[in-house]
Amino acid sequence: MFPLRLAAAALLTTLLLSAAHAESPMRGRLLYENWCHHCHLTEIHYRVGRKADSWGKLLQMVEIWQGEMHLGWRVEEIADVASYLNRHFYRFPSSGVE
């Protein structure tokens, strides 16, 4: 049953995201909640010594981890997830997102 639910969630995410082509914090949130949140508790974003200490590093970390997970995200999807994380957790300046 679990693989069926995972496939359904992936399909729903794909359908919802296919309509969004511009930078979208909502798309970033959906991607994060479907693919990242199960391993990353909120506390990871506030821990001492976190690896993401700037907008560029945050973007780089999202790119690295989507690669580790073999998600095949496009540049826009990586930017959307980083944008979502920056808006809700990090608030780095000069990110180009508002």
N, C-alpha and C positions, 0 to 999 in steps of 0.2 A: 504494500500500500504506500509506503514512504516514497519509492521511486516514482510512482504515479503522481503523488502530490508535488514532488520536486519538478517533474516534467510540466505539470499544470502551472506551477508558479513561474517557471521559466517561460512558458508560452504566453502567459498573461503579461509578464514583464516585457517580453518582446513586442507584443501587440501594443501595449501602452506606450512604449518608447519609440516605436516606429513612426508615430505621428509627430514626435518632437525632433526638430532638426537644429534649432538654435540652442545656445547654452541654456540649460534648464536645471535649476536646483531640484525641482521635483523629480526629474529623471535621475539625477544624482542620488537622491534619497531612495528611490526605488531600487536602483542598482546596489547601493550600499546595503539596504535592508535585505535584499534577496541573496547577495553573494558574500558580504563581508561581516555583517552584524553578528552572525552566529559564532564567529571566532573572536570578534572585537567587541568587548563590553565597553560601555561609555567611559569607564575609568582609564582605558588605554590612551584616550585623548588628553587626559589631564595629568598623567603620571610624571614624576620627576625624571629628567633625563630622556624625555621623549625624542625620537629621531627627527620628527617634523618640527623644525624650529623657524621655518620661513615658508612663504607661499611656494617658492620654487622647490624646496625640499618636500613639501606636502604633495605637490604634483608628481614629483619623482617617486615618492613612496607609493602613491596610488598606482603609478605605472609599473613599478617593480612587482607589487603584490598581485596585480591583475595578471601579469605575466607568469608569476609563480603558480597561480591557480589555473592557468591556461584558459582564461576567459575570452581572449581575443577582442578586447574592447578597442574601439576606434579612439583617436585622439580626442574627439568631442565627448565621448563617454567618460574618459579619464578626467577631462576637465570638469565635467558635470559632477562627478563624485568628489573631486577635490574642492569644487565650489561649494557643494553641500556641506562638506566637513568644515570648510573655512567659515562659512556663515553660522554654523551651529556650535562649533567647538573652539576653533583656533583664533579666528578674527585677525589674521595677519594683514598688515597694510600692503598697499600697492599690488594687490592680487589681480586687479582688473575686473573684479566681480563685486556687484552691489545688489 
